[in-house]
Amino acid sequence: MKKVITYGTYDLLHHGHIALLKRAKALGDYLIVGVTADGFDKERGKLNVSQSLAERIENVRQTGIADQIIVEEYEGQKISDIQKYGVDIFTVGSDWVGQFDYLSEYCQVVYLPRTRGISSTVLRASAKPCIKMGILGVEGMAERFYNASKVISGMEMAAVFDEDPQKLMKFCRGKGKMAPMESETQLFTECDAVFINSSPALHHQQILAALDAGCHVICNPPMFLSIKAAGECYAKADEKELVLFEGIKTLYFPAFEHLLLLVKSGRIGTVKDIDVSCSQVPEDMDVVSKDKYKGSFYDWGPTALLPIIKTYETECVDCQLINFETDDFSYFTRGLLRYPNATAAVRLGKGMKVEGELIITGTKGYLYVPAPWWKPEYFEIRSEDLRNVKKYFYSYEGDGLRYMIYSFLHIVNDSERVPLHTRAEVLRTTRLLEKFNEGQYTTLEM
Ligand code: C2G
């Protein structure tokens, strides 16, 4: 009996998939179909899959062509499947020519012609309108946001505005469809959604204006500097039925999502302490140090507080901050946070370098993420018996920003979807930022 294997996502199953499955089956007597797990698609950068694994398996099952369906969960699984099931032929569509030649060491590799004119991407695009996205402010993250958006279907980068006309024109150069706008108002009118990439001091007014004009908002952290601003902006988002999303990219990395779930499941027992460090020494420190909102606590606070706020799920009882500063700019912030039954410590540097690791300490063990933990690829769970270290490996595509943009888009398209970052969590961070903004900390001269 000749065994054939093929793999795919099979999102919104269409006649191109079916033709491929039929041709694959015709190559032998028994067809195994590997359907990609959601996590695997995410890791290989395929972010816009609309159907769940269960639905996609059901699609394939209903064709009646597959003799066996398996799930493809990780890179490298193909070799192990071929050996495990005694496969004679591996096949896949011609869009993959050359990419699976390495499997010919294990079985015959056949690339079958792909059906023209149909794809899941086309079907997804016709199912949902394309979101027109704008950018407000061309400095910092704007370039990376623009680049990451290119790989995401269902949205197009349409317009941009910056107060500085020269910087605006420079940003638009070479970006075909990106139209420079004459004002903030024009930007909000032209777009369905906007990335607010300005100084935190401007966020409050800009968010209100964007929402008023009917734009969904994704905003650079920290989104708010006061609880009052947060309250007003969320009320406006509710009134207009629009999404207001704080864009902290760490939260959407596959590894980070998983480590939070492991901690929640009690894998390291009850969490009693969290130690978080982040730092950056920018090349243009002279320029950066002129803007107080680029200082250590404003810049790193929302990211550093994420693992703490996500794990403790309750209000901080006491927070002591010590800040090294000159002329209102903070270079280093050390914080000690007390929760009803647990503690946390942060060390945040801007123009000062610390070991950027994350340690979540529990009663049974601890979770360790090496630097830079905010772009996690790897972490360990360690316990008393040091031989018993469990290691977790992940990968991410690009610089990781695409996972965040994709989550934003998902919420924009599906109002029932629960955001990963809740309002209560944003407010808990805002409370600490407000305290800091009011100067409630101890100062040391830099
Ligand atoms: N296909 C096709 N014609 C189309 C579209 C897709 O023949 N118009 C084929 C693809 O070449 C692939 C299969 O249908 O062999 C499944 O396609 P996808 O669901 O897009 O999966 P893909 O990302 O190609 O995954 O490990 C996963 C595999 O590498 C392939």
Boltz pocket constraint, residues with backbone or C-beta under 6 A from the ligand:
constraints:
  - pocket:
      binder: B
      contacts: [[A, 6], [A, 7], [A, 8], [A, 9], [A, 10], [A, 11], [A, 16], [A, 17], [A, 20], [A, 34], [A, 36], [A, 72], [A, 91], [A, 92], [A, 93], [A, 94], [A, 95], [A, 96], [A, 112], [A, 113], [A, 114], [A, 115], [A, 116], [A, 117], [A, 118], [A, 119], [A, 120]]
      max_distance: 6.0
